[in-house]
Each structure stands twice: as structure tokens, then as C-alpha cells.
Amino acid sequence: MPIFTNVLRKSWLSGILQPGTAILLGVLGLCRPALSQEVSVALLQPATIQPNVVPPVAMEPTPVVTSTQPATLREASHRFWDRENSLLFATTAAFNAADFVVTRDNLRSGGRELNPVTRMFSGSTTGLAMNFAGETAGVVGLSYFFHKTGHHKLERFVSMVNISSSAAAVTFDLAHR
């Protein structure tokens, strides 16, 4: 009777990480300031250090943005549901719907879900649909958070990252039918 043993298979990721770790440790070893605890001369002579007094600066009021002002000021305070965000959110929803359809079809034909988060919901069609709907709502919510905090580039970047990841997932699923 043959004895079968479980052998841990090396993946391509672990092959990349080992040389990368060795290189990182080598670079850190060559960086003396990163590893040393040098003391500044100024810290040894506290009597010569004078406090840095900065006079208070009066705050100026922010200008009111009107349509006659330059485009750079108008763009900083755009509406959340402007044309670009609407197109990005529609594209996000479309790619998430396509990812749902292709994933569901692959699961029905005996495939398995590779995403560990989505795998929890892949037991039923309703759970899978709720996962992708929640992903779309999460993208809109995170974009709104970035919009309210003034991070307008990140606001649009969230949708673009989700679109690209969903497009990659759809492409992968269609290639592995």
C-alpha cells in the first residue's frame, strides 16, 4: 500500500519573495543610518538651542467659486454626481454585473471561485448577486467619502481600480471556461 504525503508546493509567488527578501536585507545592511542610533550634536548641547517662535498667521477666507472663475478652481469643488462620476459608476456597475454573470456560469459548470471573499458568498446565486451589488455600492460610498474629504483624484481612482479588476476577472473567467 503506497503512502501518500502532502507536500507543500512552491508557487511562483514564494519564488519571487525569497530573492526579494534577500535583496531588501542586503540594501538595509548597506544603509548605515537606517540601522544606527546616531545622536545629533545639537542634542548634546541643550543650552545653545533656542525655541523657535513662529508668529501666528491670520487665516484668509476661501474664495467663493463661481462659473466665471478659472477651471482649476471650479474643478476643485465639482458636484459628486457629475458626468464623469456618473459614467464611472455606470461602468463599474456594468463590469460587476458581467463579473457576476460569468462567475455564476463558471460555478454552475463545476468551476471554483478564486477570490476568498467572494467564495464565502458563492454558495447561492442570491449571495453572489448581493456580493457584487455590495461591491458596487462600496465603490460609490468610498468615492463619496473621498469627495467629501476633498480627495477628488482618489474619488475617481476608486472606480477606475474596480473597473480594471472586474474587467480582468471577466477576461480570466471567459478564458478559463
C-alpha positions, -999 to +999 in steps of 0.1 A: +000+000+000+016+033-011+019+061+015+009+095+002+024+125+018+012+160+015+040+181+000+038+219+001+040+230-035+061+261-041+042+287-060+057+314-082+050+340-056+071+323-029+099+320-055+098+358-061+096+367-024+127+349-013+152+367-035+133+399-029+137+395+008+174+388+004+178+419-017+159+440+008+180+428+037+212+435+017+201+470+009+192+476+046+226+462+056+243+487+035+223+516+049+242+525+080+219+554+090+189+531+089+204+507+114+224+531+136+213+552+165+233+583+159+229+612+183+229+647+169+255+672+183+226+697+189+210+672+213+242+671+234+242+709+240+207+718+251+218+753+264+225+765+228+191+755+215+167+784+213+129+778+209+116+786+175+088+811+180+066+814+150+041+843+149+005+833+143-007+837+108-041+851+101-064+828+081-077+843+049-112+834+038-116+810+010-129+824-023-164+816-034-163+796-066-184+809-094-188+799-130-168+829-142-136+817-124-109+796-139-115+759-145-089+749-118-110+765-090-143+751-104-128+716-107-118+715-070-154+717-059-173+697-085-207+681-079-205+644-068-229+632-095-212+650-123-209+635-158-175+618-152-186+601-119-219+590-134-201+573-163-175+557-140-203+544-117-223+531-146-192+513-160-184+499-125-220+485-123-218+470-158-185+453-152-196+440-118-228+426-134-207+410-161-184+395-135-215+382-116-229+365-148-196+349-158-187+338-123-221+323-118-219+304-151-184+291-143-196+280-108-225+261-123-203+243-147-180+230-119-155+258-116-145+274-083-142+309-071-107+321-067-114+353-046-116+342-010-141+370+000-164+362-029-160+325-022-180+329+011-210+341-009-207+317-039-229+290-024-261+306-038-270+329-067-286+354-043-255+356-021-233+360-052-255+388-065-255+405-031-217+404-031-214+421-064-241+446-056-224+454-023-191+458-042-207+484-064-223+502-035-189+501-017-172+518-046-198+546-047-197+550-009-159+552-008-159+576-037-184+598-019-162+597+012-132+609-008-153+636-025-165+649+009-129+650+022-116+668-008-096+640-024-111+643-059-084+623-077-089+594-053-126+597-057-123+588-094-094+564-088-115+540-067-139+535-096-111+530-121-094+504-099-127+485-095-134+486-133-099+473-141-101+445-115-136+435-127-125+436-163-095+414-155-118+389-136-142+387-165-114+382-190-099+355-168-132+337-164-140+338-201-106+324-209-110+296-185-144+283-194 
